[in-house]
């Protein structure tokens, strides 16, 4: 099981949009490379995947929110 979404370095252009929307500050931008912090737990909210203009981030699990 994956503990963080996947980042495809071939697609990532280092724009940093995903970093700016990450609620947990789990993403960081170093130069033109985005990566997940090893120390910060990713809540799998899917925001990074949703805003990535190049489609470099993928969450291979379906996220289901249940109210109740």
C-alpha positions in Angstrom: 0.0 0.0 0.0 1.2 3.5 -0.9 1.6 6.0 1.9 1.6 9.0 -0.5 0.3 9.9 -4.0 2.6 9.3 -6.9 4.6 12.1 -8.6 5.8 11.5 -12.1 9.0 13.4 -12.5 8.8 13.3 -16.3 5.5 15.2 -16.2 6.2 17.6 -13.3 7.3 21.0 -14.4 8.0 22.3 -10.9 5.2 25.0 -11.0 4.5 24.5 -7.3 0.7 24.8 -7.4 0.4 21.5 -5.5 2.7 22.8 -2.8 0.5 25.8 -2.3 -2.7 23.8 -1.8 -1.3 21.0 0.5 -3.0 21.4 3.8 -0.5 19.3 5.7 2.6 21.0 4.1 3.6 17.4 3.0 4.9 18.7 -0.4 8.0 20.7 -1.0 9.6 22.3 -4.0 13.4 22.2 -4.4 14.4 23.8 -7.6 12.1 22.4 -10.2 11.4 19.2 -8.3 8.4 18.5 -6.1 8.6 15.8 -3.5 6.7 14.5 -0.4 8.3 15.1 3.0 9.2 11.8 4.7 8.3 13.3 8.1 4.8 14.6 7.2 1.9 12.3 6.8 -0.3 12.8 3.7 -4.0 12.8 4.5 -4.9 11.7 0.9 -7.2 14.7 0.4 -6.5 14.7 -3.4 -6.1 18.4 -3.7 -2.6 18.1 -5.2 -3.8 15.8 -7.9 -6.8 18.0 -8.7 -4.7 21.2 -9.2 -1.7 19.8 -11.0 -1.8 21.3 -14.5 0.5 18.7 -16.0 -1.1 15.6 -14.5 2.1 14.7 -12.7 0.4 13.7 -9.4 -1.8 10.6 -9.2 -3.7 9.2 -6.3 -4.2 5.5 -7.2 -6.9 5.0 -4.7 -10.5 6.2 -4.9 -11.2 8.6 -2.1 -14.7 8.2 -0.6 -16.1 10.6 2.0 -19.0 9.4 4.1 -21.1 11.6 6.2 -22.8 10.1 9.2 
